């Protein structure tokens, strides 16, 4: 490898090139979104529509 090859590799790793940084940021966001989706799916699987509803009445004039 030449010095230019090494510098290009370092630039890619460090994200000095705007395009590389943008691609990496997009990939990280997509991975986070997939993780969030999986968490939501898991939470929805645990829902049981037969559970007793929780009364969350917020009015101050409860009797």
C-alpha positions in Angstrom: 0.0 0.0 0.0 1.1 3.5 -0.7 0.9 6.5 1.6 -2.1 7.7 -0.3 -3.9 4.4 0.2 -3.2 4.6 3.9 -4.5 8.2 4.0 -7.6 7.2 2.2 -8.2 4.4 4.6 -7.8 6.7 7.6 -10.1 9.3 6.0 -12.8 6.6 5.5 -12.5 5.4 9.1 -12.5 8.8 10.6 -15.3 10.0 8.3 -13.4 12.9 6.9 -15.1 12.5 3.6 -18.6 14.0 3.9 -20.2 11.3 1.8 -18.7 8.5 4.1 -19.9 10.3 7.2 -23.4 10.8 5.8 -23.6 7.1 4.8 -22.4 6.0 8.2 -24.9 8.3 9.9 -27.8 7.0 7.8 -26.8 3.4 8.5 -26.6 4.0 12.2 -30.0 5.6 12.2 -31.5 2.7 10.2 -30.1 0.2 12.7 -31.5 2.2 15.6 -34.9 2.4 13.9 -34.9 -1.4 13.4 -34.0 -1.9 17.0 -36.8 0.4 18.1 -39.2 -1.4 15.8 -38.2 -4.8 17.3 -38.8 -3.4 20.8 -42.2 -2.1 19.8 -43.1 -5.5 18.3 -42.1 -7.3 21.4 -44.1 -4.9 23.6 -47.1 -5.4 21.4 -46.8 -9.1 21.6 -47.0 -8.9 25.4 -50.3 -6.9 25.2 -53.4 -8.9 26.4 -56.7 -7.3 25.4 -58.4 -9.3 28.1 -56.5 -7.5 30.9 -58.5 -5.2 33.2 -58.3 -1.7 31.9 -56.5 0.8 34.1 -58.6 3.9 35.0 -56.6 6.9 34.0 -59.3 9.5 34.6 -57.6 12.8 34.8 -60.4 15.2 35.7 -60.0 17.0 39.1 -63.8 16.7 39.8 -63.8 13.0 40.5 -66.6 11.9 42.9 
